[in-house]
Amino acid sequence: MPEDEIEKLYYSIGEVGEIVDQEPHVLRYWEQEFEVLSPRKNRAGRRVYTEEDVATVERIRHLLKDEKYTIEGARQAIARRDVSTETASDLEDDLRALRSFLVELREQLKE
C-alpha cells in the first residue's frame, strides 16, 4: 500500500510545523497561549498531534497570520466559535425534540 494512502493518527511537532508553515517553537508558544491547543505527549515525552489538533493549529495560524488578530483577539474568536458550536448543538437537540413532539401530536389528532 503506498504511503500516501495511509492516514496518520498522530503527527510530530515538526510535521505539524511543515503543514502550517511555522517553526516548532511557535507551536509550543501557541500551546501556552491557547487552552484549546494541548497535544498529548507519548511515552518519550514528545508531542503527538491528532487531526483535530492540526485543525486547531491551522485555525490559530489563520487568525494570527491571515486575519491579523492579536493573541487575545484570536483567543476570543476561538471562544466565540466554541460557544456558537455548543449553541448550534443545543438548538439541533431542541429541534429534534420539537419534531418528535409534533409527529406524536399529529398521530394523536388523526385518531
C-alpha positions in Angstrom: 0.0 0.0 0.0 1.5 3.4 -1.0 2.4 5.7 1.9 0.1 8.4 0.5 -2.9 6.3 1.1 -2.2 5.6 4.8 -4.0 8.1 7.1 -1.8 9.1 10.0 -3.3 9.1 13.5 -0.6 11.3 15.0 1.8 13.9 13.8 5.0 15.1 15.3 5.5 18.8 16.1 7.9 19.0 13.1 5.3 17.6 10.7 2.6 20.0 12.0 5.1 22.9 11.6 5.6 21.9 8.0 1.8 21.6 7.4 1.1 25.1 8.8 4.5 26.7 7.8 5.5 27.5 11.3 8.6 26.7 13.4 8.1 24.2 16.3 8.9 26.9 18.9 6.0 28.9 17.6 3.7 25.9 18.1 5.0 25.4 21.6 4.3 29.1 22.3 0.7 28.8 21.0 0.2 25.8 23.4 0.9 28.2 26.2 -1.4 30.9 24.9 -4.4 28.8 23.7 -6.1 26.4 26.1 -7.8 24.6 23.1 -4.4 23.5 21.9 -2.9 20.8 24.1 -1.5 17.9 22.2 -0.8 14.7 24.1 2.7 13.5 24.8 3.9 10.0 24.1 5.9 7.8 26.5 9.1 9.5 25.3 7.6 12.9 26.2 7.2 14.1 22.6 4.2 15.9 21.5 1.8 14.0 19.3 -0.9 15.9 17.4 -4.2 14.5 16.2 -6.1 15.6 13.2 -8.2 17.8 15.5 -5.0 19.3 16.9 -3.8 20.1 13.4 -7.1 21.7 12.5 -6.8 23.9 15.7 -3.3 24.9 14.8 -4.4 25.8 11.3 -7.3 27.9 12.7 -4.9 29.7 15.1 -2.4 30.3 12.3 -5.2 31.7 10.0 -6.4 34.0 12.7 -3.0 35.3 13.6 -1.3 35.4 10.2 -4.0 35.9 7.6 -6.7 37.8 9.6 -4.0 39.7 11.6 -5.7 39.0 15.0 -3.7 39.6 18.2 -3.3 36.6 20.5 -6.1 37.9 22.7 -8.3 38.5 19.7 -7.7 35.1 18.4 -8.5 33.6 21.8 -11.8 35.4 21.8 -12.6 34.4 18.3 -12.0 30.7 19.1 -14.1 31.0 22.3 -16.9 32.5 20.3 -16.7 29.7 17.8 -16.8 27.1 20.6 -19.9 28.8 22.2 -21.7 29.0 18.9 -20.9 25.3 18.2 -22.4 24.4 21.5 -25.4 26.6 20.9 -25.9 25.0 17.5 -25.8 21.6 19.0 -28.3 22.5 21.7 -30.6 24.0 19.1 -30.4 20.9 17.0 -31.4 18.8 20.0 -34.3 21.1 20.8 -35.5 21.0 17.2 -35.3 17.2 17.2 -37.4 17.0 20.4 -39.9 19.5 19.0 -40.2 17.5 15.8 -40.8 14.3 17.8 -43.5 16.1 19.8 -45.2 17.4 16.7 -45.2 14.0 15.0 -46.7 12.4 18.1 -49.3 15.2 18.3 -50.2 14.7 14.7 -50.7 11.0 15.2 -52.9 11.6 18.2 -55.1 14.1 16.2 -55.5 11.5 13.5 -57.2 9.1 15.9 
